[in-house]
Structures are given as structure tokens and as C-alpha cells.
């Protein structure tokens, strides 16, 4: 089937971009996890997994559903640059406030729970991904249907994390 209209091509591009992201998200961990378990050992890999879970909860708080609501608002108003700018600013300010709140929540966990405090550097380093996710406007690119930008970012980020994990584990 040959897609000839502009909307059909954009839809196909978006589906392929998002589908490619999922392929990368599934394949790289299949390569990384066995290596990390072998090099780090079960205990340290468990520690890394636990810190990842904590950080993912913090990411969930900072997202606050913006990937759904802000995407919808941007999509509805995508041809009104002033409205899109207003949505962008509002969402970014709230996400930054939530990020600060999450940072203090993490500090509270580090100071009050001994096992987390013993590995505070790990938690603080992995918190950088919360900051990065809060700053990157995935919802904006999805709302204006520029998923290829998100695809490039996500592939770069995933490959970067994969390579950094391997490099840090070698040392």
C-alpha cells in the first residue's frame, strides 16, 4: 500500500519512529544486563536495580501525567505558537518544581535510611536522569508530531547509557 497524502506519511513516520525506539529499548538491555550481572556480581547489580527503581518512581512524580495532558494541549494548539509557548513554559516550570521536590525527597531517603545513605553517590548520580527527563520535552515533540527528534534523542541517550555502563564496570 502506497501512502500518498501528507498526513498518512506523517503517521507512518511517527509509527516507525516510536516502534524503532521500542526495539532499541528492548535490545540494548538484553546486551547490557548479562554483562553487568557478570561484572558487578549479584549484590551490586541488585543495588543498581534498586536505585533504578527509586529513580523511576521519582521520574513518575516529575512526569505527573504531562506526557498525556501536555501532549494533547500542544496537539490541539500546534498552529498557535503563542499558546504552545505558554504551555511549554508552564509545564517546564511545574516539572522543575517537582524535580526540586523529588531531590529533597531523595535527600531525605539518603539521610534517614542507612542502606540508601551508604550508597548516596549512586543515588545522586542516577538522579541526573530525573533532571534530564524533566528538561527534555518529549510531550512537545509528540504534540507537534516531530517524533523523529525524540527518536534521535532516545536512541542517543540509550546508547550513551549502555556505553557508560560498560565503561564504568570495566574500571
N, C-alpha and C positions, 0 to 999 in steps of 0.2 A: 504494500500500500504506500503510495507516494503522497506525502503531505505537502500541499502547495500553499495554503494560506499562512499568514504571519503568526496568528495565534496558535495554530497547530504546530508550527515549527518551534515556537517558544515553549509550548507544553512539552514537546518531545525533548528539547534541550534540558528543561528542568527535571524531567523524569530521569534522563540519563545522568545528569549531574548528581542528583540525590542518590540514585542507585549506585553510582560509582563510589560515592562516599561510604555507603554501607559495605561495599565489597572491601574497601581499604580497612574499614573499622573491624571487619571480621578476619581478614587475612593476616594483618600485622601482629595482632595478639597471638595468633596461632604460631607465629615465628618467635615472638618475644618471650612468652610465658615459659615454655620449656627451658629456654636458655637461662632466664632469671632464676627459676627454681634450682637449676643445676649449680649456678654460680653462687647465688646468695644462700642457698640452703633453705630448708623448710621454715625455720624460725624467722629469718629476716624477710623471706618472701611473704610470710604471714603478716609481719609488721608493715610491710609495704602495702599489702592488700587492705589492712585495717585502716591505714592512713588514707588510702584512696577512697574508702567508704566514707570516712569522716568528711573528707574534702568534697565528695559528691553530694552529701547532704547539705553542705554549705553552698554548693553551686545551685542546688534545688531552691534554697531560700533566696539567693540573689536573682534567680530567674523569675520567680514569683508569677509565672504564667505569661510573662511578656512575649514569649515565643509564639503564643496564640493570640493574645489580645492586641499587642502592638503590631503584629503582622497583619491582622485584619484591618486595623485602623490605617496603616500605611497603604495597604492594598486599595482600600476604598478611596483614599485621598492621594493616590500616587501622582496625579497630574497637577496637584496644588502644592507647589514647592514650599510655600509658607506654612501650610498645615503639616506637611511631612517634617519640616524643620522643627516645628513646635512639638510634634510627637517625639521626634528624636531627642530633643533636649530634655523633655520631661522624663522620658524613660531612662535616659542615661543618668540624670540626677538621682532618680529613685534607686537605680541599680547601684550607684556609687554609695549612697547612704546605706543600703542593705549590705554592701560589701564591707563597709566600715563596721557595721553591727556584727557581721559574721567574724571579722577579725577579732573583735573584742570577745566574742563567744569562744573562738579558738584559744585566745589567750587565757580565758577563764578555765577552759579544759586543761590547758598546759599547766596552769598554776595549782589546780585543785586535784587533778588525777595523776598520781605518781608515775604510772606506766606511760602515760602520754607525755608528761613532763620530762621523763628520761630521754625521750627521743624528740624533743622540741624542735630541733633543727630540721628534721624530716618533715614535720607538720608545717613548719613555716615555709620551707621550700615548696612543698606541694600546694600551699595556699596561693602561690603565684598563679596557678592555673585558675583559681577562682577570680582573681583580678583580671586575668586575660579574657576569661569568658564573659565577665561583666562588661569589659570595654569593647568587645567585638560585637557589632550589631547584626547578628545573624538574622534577626527578625526584620531588619530594614531591607536586607538584600532579598529575603523571601517575599516581602511585601511589594517590592518593585520588580520582582521576578528577574533578579540578576543572580540566580543560584550558582552560576559558573564562578563568580567571585568567591562565594562561600566554599565551593568545591576546591578551588585552588588553595585557599587558606587552610581548610580542614586537612587536605592531603599533605600540605607542607608541615602543618602542626603535628599530625600523627607520625609522619616520617621523622620529624625532628625529635619528638619524644622517644620514638623507637631507637634512634641512633644514640641519643644522650643516655638512655637506659643501658645500652650495651657498653658505651664508653665508660660510664661510671662504675659499672660492675667489673670491668677489666682491671680497674685500679684498686 
